[in-house]
């Protein structure tokens, strides 16, 4: 089978080496670490790794998989945390890492066209050299591919001003399950029916393979300014950021840490304040930065916040990708940690936060939370739990139970079970409950595009 595929795309683009097969059959889902500790293998390992370099290669691989009834799993950068790239049965993994080219920089339209396998940080570095920026900074930027960011509907640390990845995608190219090619162009907006780009944004690869994307870019900001505040009351701090957003200004960064995460994340960086930490960032033209920061400062002061200046904001920016305080838990026997990112409207967020906090407190499980990705209508809450169990198997069992229980709390409070990590295999059991009839629409579209269920089977849709 692998020899036939090698004849189609080239011997150097096909591997059956066990090391490659293991590498491309996992992501950074905490469960993966425990599975490998216990069983030395992920649940499934692909038979073949195919590494295309061009769209034409992808078309050949998709046609080969369909004609030979082989399941096809898509691997971008392997940075996901919910098992999105993990095979659900044997088959072929499509390794997109070689499709990492920059095709065109349109400096007049402020867009860039790239192959979907390019890593986010590599694209940002290229743009920075020309005094541009994507301004899309997910925690995974150093390992996530553009295609993966689109397929999981990611968002980044500067999202409050610039939006999620859906606000960046101008156009894309995708290979459909029948091997045909779709290209949506680079129009700034169109009123010609549903936006086809949106069928692929957040689709987790079930409708086809994204091969290229045209993204908005920005000029590097003229001025960047941070402002930090301490609150004794988390809900008063929440009221502050709601008022900031609803006043019409949009700081790119609004991050509110509860007292537990303030301590865990910042004590090694010199944080010695008692309370909840709010970090605001303003950027753009100097006059606008001064005006917006002045409005926000007035709002925070009116909510009895203590102004501690900008230094901690700068420290956060320099250390924002450091997750050692979370990952250290994975190294403990029976230890596990994970992040559950929910989102709700302003009228529901306080009740949601309280119920999640009470759930972990009753079970004596450490919970550290922060609010970020802020909207005029609501906000995301990022809940990091630190679990101790008697052994690895018990840790896995408790992990599944925690996820299911917290998703139930979210759904009861009319919140979303996933703000930006996607669904993968961890959240799929509750997806139908959130989407309702929408799940039927997704399944009908999948059945029509991919009747043999070749591409990313058992992702998004229960079969």
C-alpha positions as CSV (number, residue, x, y, z in Angstrom):
1,X,0.0,0.0,0.0
2,X,2.7,2.5,1.0
3,X,4.7,1.6,-2.2
4,X,1.7,2.5,-4.4
5,X,1.3,5.8,-2.6
6,X,5.1,6.5,-3.0
7,X,4.8,6.0,-6.7
8,X,2.1,8.7,-6.8
9,X,3.8,11.4,-4.7
10,X,7.5,10.3,-4.3
11,X,9.2,7.9,-2.1
12,X,10.7,10.7,0.2
13,X,7.1,11.8,1.0
14,X,5.9,8.5,2.4
15,X,7.0,6.8,5.7
16,X,6.1,3.7,7.6
17,X,8.8,4.1,10.2
18,X,7.4,3.5,13.6
19,X,9.0,6.6,15.0
20,X,7.3,8.8,12.4
21,X,4.0,6.9,12.9
22,X,4.1,7.5,16.7
23,X,5.1,11.2,16.3
24,X,2.2,12.0,14.0
25,X,-0.4,10.0,15.9
26,X,-0.5,12.3,19.0
27,X,-0.7,15.9,20.1
28,X,-0.2,17.6,23.4
29,X,-3.4,16.5,25.0
30,X,-2.6,15.6,28.6
31,X,-4.2,12.2,28.0
32,X,-1.5,11.4,25.5
33,X,1.2,11.7,28.1
34,X,-0.6,9.3,30.4
35,X,-1.5,6.8,27.6
36,X,2.1,6.6,26.6
37,X,3.2,6.2,30.3
38,X,0.7,3.4,30.8
39,X,0.7,1.6,27.4
40,X,3.7,3.0,25.6
41,X,1.5,3.9,22.6
42,X,-1.4,6.2,21.8
43,X,-4.8,4.4,21.3
44,X,-4.3,4.2,17.5
45,X,-1.2,4.7,15.3
46,X,-1.5,5.5,11.6
47,X,-0.2,2.9,9.2
48,X,1.4,5.4,6.8
49,X,2.6,9.0,7.1
50,X,2.2,11.0,3.9
51,X,4.0,14.4,3.7
52,X,2.8,16.5,0.8
53,X,4.6,19.5,-0.5
54,X,2.0,20.9,-2.9
55,X,-1.7,21.0,-3.3
56,X,-1.3,18.5,-6.2
57,X,0.2,16.1,-3.7
58,X,-2.7,16.5,-1.4
59,X,-5.2,15.8,-4.2
60,X,-3.3,12.6,-5.0
61,X,-3.3,11.5,-1.4
62,X,-7.0,12.2,-0.9
63,X,-7.9,10.3,-4.1
64,X,-5.6,7.4,-3.1
65,X,-7.3,7.2,0.4
66,X,-10.8,7.2,-1.1
67,X,-10.0,4.7,-3.8
68,X,-8.4,2.3,-1.3
69,X,-10.9,2.9,1.5
70,X,-8.2,4.1,3.8
71,X,-9.1,6.7,6.5
72,X,-7.2,10.0,6.3
73,X,-6.2,12.0,9.4
74,X,-4.8,15.5,9.1
75,X,-1.8,16.7,11.1
76,X,-0.9,20.4,11.2
77,X,1.6,21.2,13.9
78,X,0.4,18.8,16.6
79,X,-0.2,21.6,19.1
80,X,-3.8,20.7,19.9
81,X,-4.9,19.9,23.5
82,X,-8.1,18.0,22.9
83,X,-6.9,15.1,20.6
84,X,-7.9,16.6,17.3
85,X,-5.1,14.9,15.4
86,X,-5.2,11.5,17.2
87,X,-6.3,8.8,14.8
88,X,-9.5,7.0,15.7
89,X,-8.5,3.9,13.7
90,X,-5.7,2.7,11.4
91,X,-5.2,4.7,8.2
92,X,-3.0,7.4,6.7
93,X,-1.9,10.6,8.5
94,X,-1.5,13.6,6.2
95,X,1.5,15.4,7.6
96,X,1.1,19.1,6.4
97,X,4.4,20.3,7.9
98,X,6.2,20.5,4.5
99,X,3.6,22.8,3.1
100,X,5.1,25.8,4.8
101,X,5.6,28.3,2.1
102,X,4.7,32.0,1.9
103,X,3.1,32.6,-1.5
104,X,2.4,36.3,-1.7
105,X,2.5,39.4,0.5
106,X,0.0,42.0,-0.8
107,X,1.2,45.2,0.9
108,X,-1.5,47.3,-0.7
109,X,-4.4,45.1,0.5
110,X,-2.5,44.1,3.7
111,X,-3.0,40.4,3.2
112,X,-0.6,37.5,3.1
113,X,-1.2,34.2,1.2
114,X,0.5,31.1,2.7
115,X,0.5,27.3,2.5
116,X,-1.5,25.9,5.4
117,X,1.4,24.0,7.1
118,X,3.4,27.1,8.0
119,X,3.9,27.6,11.7
120,X,2.3,30.7,13.2
121,X,5.6,32.0,14.7
122,X,7.5,31.6,11.4
123,X,4.8,33.6,9.6
124,X,5.0,36.3,12.3
125,X,8.8,36.5,12.1
126,X,8.6,36.9,8.3
127,X,6.0,39.7,8.7
128,X,7.9,41.5,11.5
129,X,11.0,41.8,9.2
130,X,8.8,43.9,6.9
131,X,7.3,45.9,9.7
132,X,4.0,43.9,9.6
133,X,2.3,41.6,12.1
134,X,-0.5,39.1,12.1
135,X,-1.4,40.0,15.7
136,X,-2.8,36.5,16.2
137,X,-0.9,35.1,19.2
138,X,-2.4,31.8,20.5
139,X,-0.4,30.1,23.3
140,X,0.6,27.5,20.6
141,X,2.0,30.0,18.1
142,X,5.4,28.4,18.1
143,X,4.1,25.0,17.1
144,X,0.6,25.5,15.6
145,X,0.1,25.6,11.8
146,X,-2.1,28.1,10.1
147,X,-4.3,25.3,8.8
148,X,-4.7,24.0,12.3
149,X,-5.5,27.4,13.7
150,X,-8.3,27.8,11.1
151,X,-9.6,24.2,11.5
152,X,-10.0,24.6,15.2
153,X,-11.2,28.2,15.1
154,X,-8.4,29.5,17.3
155,X,-8.1,32.8,19.0
156,X,-5.1,34.6,20.5
157,X,-3.9,36.8,23.3
158,X,-4.6,40.0,21.4
159,X,-8.1,38.9,20.3
160,X,-10.1,41.6,22.1
161,X,-9.1,44.1,19.4
162,X,-8.2,41.9,16.4
163,X,-10.7,39.0,16.9
164,X,-10.3,35.3,16.4
165,X,-8.9,33.5,13.4
166,X,-12.3,33.8,11.7
167,X,-11.7,37.6,11.6
168,X,-8.4,37.1,9.7
169,X,-9.4,34.6,7.0
170,X,-10.0,36.5,3.7
171,X,-9.9,33.4,1.5
172,X,-8.7,29.8,1.4
173,X,-8.0,26.8,-0.8
174,X,-9.1,23.3,0.2
175,X,-9.1,19.8,-1.3
176,X,-12.5,18.3,-0.8
177,X,-13.1,14.5,0.0
178,X,-13.8,13.8,-3.7
179,X,-10.4,15.2,-4.7
180,X,-11.8,18.4,-6.2
181,X,-10.3,21.8,-5.4
182,X,-12.1,24.7,-3.8
183,X,-10.8,28.3,-3.9
184,X,-12.8,31.1,-2.3
185,X,-10.6,34.0,-3.6
186,X,-9.6,37.2,-1.7
187,X,-12.7,39.4,-1.7
188,X,-13.0,41.6,1.4
189,X,-16.7,40.8,1.7
190,X,-19.4,39.2,-0.4
191,X,-23.2,38.9,-0.2
192,X,-23.4,35.9,-2.5
193,X,-24.9,33.4,-0.1
194,X,-23.3,31.8,3.0
195,X,-19.6,32.5,3.5
196,X,-17.9,29.4,2.3
197,X,-14.8,30.1,4.4
198,X,-16.9,29.5,7.5
199,X,-17.6,25.9,6.4
200,X,-14.0,25.2,7.1
201,X,-13.2,27.5,10.0
202,X,-13.8,25.3,13.1
203,X,-14.6,22.3,10.9
204,X,-11.7,20.2,12.4
205,X,-10.9,18.9,8.9
206,X,-14.1,16.9,8.4
207,X,-15.1,18.7,5.2
208,X,-11.7,18.7,3.5
209,X,-8.0,19.6,3.7
210,X,-7.1,23.3,3.9
211,X,-4.1,23.8,1.7
212,X,-3.7,27.6,1.5
213,X,-5.1,30.6,3.3
214,X,-5.2,34.4,2.6
215,X,-5.0,36.3,5.9
216,X,-5.3,39.9,7.0
217,X,-2.2,41.5,8.4
218,X,-1.5,44.7,10.2
219,X,1.3,47.3,10.4
220,X,3.3,47.1,13.5
221,X,1.8,49.4,16.2
222,X,3.3,52.8,16.7
223,X,2.8,52.7,20.5
224,X,2.2,49.9,23.1
225,X,1.2,50.7,26.6
226,X,0.3,48.4,29.6
227,X,-1.7,49.1,32.7
228,X,-2.2,46.8,35.6
229,X,-4.7,46.8,38.5
230,X,-5.3,44.8,41.7
231,X,-8.9,44.0,42.8
232,X,-10.0,42.5,46.0
233,X,-13.3,41.3,44.4
234,X,-13.2,39.2,41.2
235,X,-16.8,40.2,40.2
236,X,-16.0,43.9,40.6
237,X,-13.1,43.4,38.3
238,X,-15.4,41.6,35.8
239,X,-17.8,44.6,35.9
240,X,-14.8,46.8,35.1
241,X,-13.8,44.9,31.9
242,X,-17.4,44.7,30.8
243,X,-17.8,48.5,31.2
244,X,-14.5,49.0,29.3
245,X,-15.7,46.9,26.3
246,X,-19.2,48.4,26.3
247,X,-17.7,51.9,26.4
248,X,-16.5,51.4,22.8
249,X,-12.8,51.0,23.3
250,X,-11.0,47.7,22.6
251,X,-7.7,47.1,24.3
252,X,-6.1,44.2,22.4
253,X,-5.3,42.5,25.7
254,X,-7.6,42.2,28.7
255,X,-6.6,39.5,31.1
256,X,-8.1,39.1,34.6
257,X,-6.5,36.5,36.8
258,X,-8.3,35.3,40.0
259,X,-6.2,35.3,43.1
260,X,-5.1,31.6,42.8
261,X,-3.8,32.0,39.2
262,X,-2.2,35.4,40.1
263,X,-0.2,33.6,42.7
264,X,0.7,30.4,40.7
265,X,1.6,32.3,37.5
266,X,3.3,35.4,38.8
267,X,4.8,34.8,42.2
268,X,8.1,33.6,40.5
269,X,8.1,36.7,38.4
270,X,7.9,39.1,41.4
271,X,4.2,39.3,42.0
272,X,3.5,39.9,45.7
273,X,0.1,41.5,45.7
274,X,-2.9,40.0,47.5
275,X,-5.9,39.9,45.1
276,X,-6.9,39.5,41.5
277,X,-4.7,40.9,38.8
278,X,-6.0,42.8,35.7
279,X,-3.6,43.4,32.8
280,X,-4.6,45.8,30.1
281,X,-2.7,46.5,26.9
282,X,-3.3,49.4,24.5
283,X,-1.6,49.8,21.1
284,X,-1.8,51.7,17.9
285,X,-1.4,55.4,17.2
286,X,0.0,57.3,20.2
287,X,-2.9,59.7,20.5
288,X,-5.4,56.8,20.5
289,X,-3.4,54.8,23.0
290,X,-3.4,57.7,25.4
291,X,-7.1,58.4,25.0
292,X,-8.2,54.7,25.4
293,X,-5.9,54.0,28.4
294,X,-7.2,57.1,30.1
295,X,-10.8,56.0,29.7
296,X,-10.0,52.5,31.0
297,X,-8.0,53.8,33.9
298,X,-10.9,56.0,35.0
299,X,-13.3,53.0,34.8
300,X,-11.0,50.8,36.9
301,X,-10.4,53.5,39.5
302,X,-14.2,53.9,39.8
303,X,-14.4,50.2,40.7
304,X,-12.0,50.6,43.6
305,X,-9.0,49.0,41.7
306,X,-5.5,49.7,42.9
307,X,-3.3,51.0,40.1
308,X,0.1,49.2,40.1
309,X,1.5,50.7,36.9
310,X,2.7,48.9,33.8
311,X,5.7,46.8,34.8
312,X,3.8,43.6,35.5
313,X,2.2,43.9,32.0
314,X,5.6,44.0,30.4
315,X,6.7,41.0,32.5
316,X,3.6,39.1,31.3
317,X,4.3,39.9,27.7
318,X,7.9,38.6,27.9
319,X,6.8,35.4,29.7
320,X,3.4,34.8,28.2
321,X,4.3,31.5,26.5
322,X,5.9,30.0,29.6
323,X,3.6,27.1,30.7
324,X,6.0,25.3,32.9
325,X,3.9,25.9,36.0
326,X,1.2,23.8,34.3
327,X,3.3,21.1,32.5
328,X,5.2,20.3,35.7
329,X,2.1,18.5,36.9
330,X,2.3,16.0,34.1
331,X,5.6,14.8,35.4
332,X,4.1,13.7,38.7
333,X,3.0,10.1,39.1
334,X,-0.8,10.3,39.1
335,X,-0.6,14.0,38.5
336,X,-2.5,15.7,35.7
337,X,-3.5,19.2,34.7
338,X,-5.6,20.7,31.9
339,X,-7.4,23.8,30.9
340,X,-11.1,24.0,30.3
341,X,-12.0,27.1,28.3
342,X,-15.7,28.1,28.5
343,X,-17.5,31.3,27.4
344,X,-20.8,32.9,28.4
345,X,-22.7,36.1,28.1
346,X,-22.2,38.8,30.8
347,X,-25.5,37.9,32.4
348,X,-24.5,34.3,32.9
349,X,-20.7,34.4,33.5
350,X,-20.7,35.0,37.2
351,X,-23.0,32.1,38.0
352,X,-21.0,29.9,35.7
353,X,-17.7,30.9,37.3
354,X,-19.1,30.3,40.8
355,X,-20.5,26.9,40.0
356,X,-17.3,25.7,38.4
357,X,-15.2,27.0,41.3
358,X,-17.5,25.3,43.8
359,X,-17.2,22.0,41.9
360,X,-13.5,21.9,42.2
361,X,-13.5,23.1,45.8
362,X,-15.8,20.3,46.9
363,X,-13.4,17.8,45.4
364,X,-10.3,19.4,46.9
365,X,-8.8,20.0,43.4
366,X,-6.7,23.1,42.8
367,X,-8.3,25.5,40.3
368,X,-6.7,28.6,38.8
369,X,-8.8,30.7,36.4
370,X,-8.5,33.8,34.3
371,X,-10.9,35.8,32.0
372,X,-9.7,36.8,28.6
373,X,-11.0,37.1,25.0
374,X,-13.5,39.8,26.0
375,X,-16.6,40.9,24.0
376,X,-19.3,43.4,24.4
377,X,-21.8,40.6,25.0
378,X,-19.7,38.2,27.1
379,X,-16.3,36.8,28.0
380,X,-14.2,33.6,28.0
381,X,-13.1,32.0,31.3
382,X,-10.0,29.7,31.3
383,X,-10.1,27.1,34.1
384,X,-6.8,25.3,34.8
385,X,-7.2,22.4,37.2
386,X,-4.3,20.5,38.9
387,X,-5.3,16.9,39.7
388,X,-3.6,14.3,42.0
389,X,-4.6,10.7,41.8
390,X,-3.3,7.4,43.2
391,X,-1.9,6.2,39.9
392,X,-2.0,7.0,36.2
393,X,-5.1,5.0,35.4
394,X,-7.0,6.7,38.2
395,X,-5.8,10.0,36.9
396,X,-7.2,9.2,33.4
397,X,-10.6,8.1,34.9
398,X,-10.9,11.2,37.0
399,X,-9.8,13.4,34.1
400,X,-12.7,12.2,31.9
401,X,-15.1,12.6,34.8
402,X,-14.0,16.2,35.5
403,X,-14.3,17.1,31.8
404,X,-17.8,15.6,31.6
405,X,-19.0,17.2,34.8
406,X,-17.7,20.7,33.9
407,X,-19.2,20.5,30.4
408,X,-22.5,19.7,32.0
409,X,-22.2,22.7,34.3
410,X,-21.4,24.9,31.2
411,X,-24.4,23.6,29.2
412,X,-26.7,24.1,32.2
413,X,-25.6,27.7,32.3
414,X,-26.0,28.2,28.5
415,X,-22.3,28.6,28.0
416,X,-20.2,27.1,25.2
417,X,-18.1,24.0,26.1
418,X,-15.2,25.3,23.9
419,X,-14.2,28.9,23.3
420,X,-11.0,28.3,21.2
421,X,-9.5,24.8,21.7
422,X,-11.9,23.0,19.5
423,X,-13.6,19.7,20.1
424,X,-11.2,16.9,19.3
425,X,-12.0,13.7,21.1
426,X,-12.3,15.2,24.6
427,X,-15.5,17.3,24.1
428,X,-17.3,15.4,21.4
429,X,-19.7,13.6,23.7
430,X,-21.3,16.9,24.7
431,X,-21.2,18.6,21.3
432,X,-24.6,17.5,20.1
433,X,-26.1,18.8,23.4
434,X,-24.8,22.3,22.7
435,X,-25.5,22.4,18.9
436,X,-28.9,20.7,18.9
437,X,-30.3,20.8,15.4
438,X,-27.1,22.3,14.2
439,X,-25.4,18.9,14.6
440,X,-27.8,17.5,12.1
441,X,-26.8,20.1,9.6
442,X,-23.1,19.4,10.1
443,X,-23.7,15.6,9.7
444,X,-25.8,16.1,6.5
445,X,-23.1,18.3,5.0
446,X,-20.4,15.7,5.9
447,X,-22.5,12.8,4.5
448,X,-22.9,14.7,1.2
449,X,-19.2,15.8,0.9
450,X,-17.7,12.6,2.2
451,X,-20.2,9.7,2.0
452,X,-17.4,7.1,2.7
453,X,-16.4,9.1,5.8
454,X,-12.7,9.1,4.7
455,X,-11.4,12.4,6.0
456,X,-11.0,12.8,9.8
457,X,-13.6,10.2,10.8
458,X,-15.0,10.4,14.3
459,X,-14.1,14.0,14.6
460,X,-16.9,16.4,15.4
461,X,-19.5,13.9,14.4
462,X,-20.5,10.7,16.3
463,X,-20.9,7.7,14.0
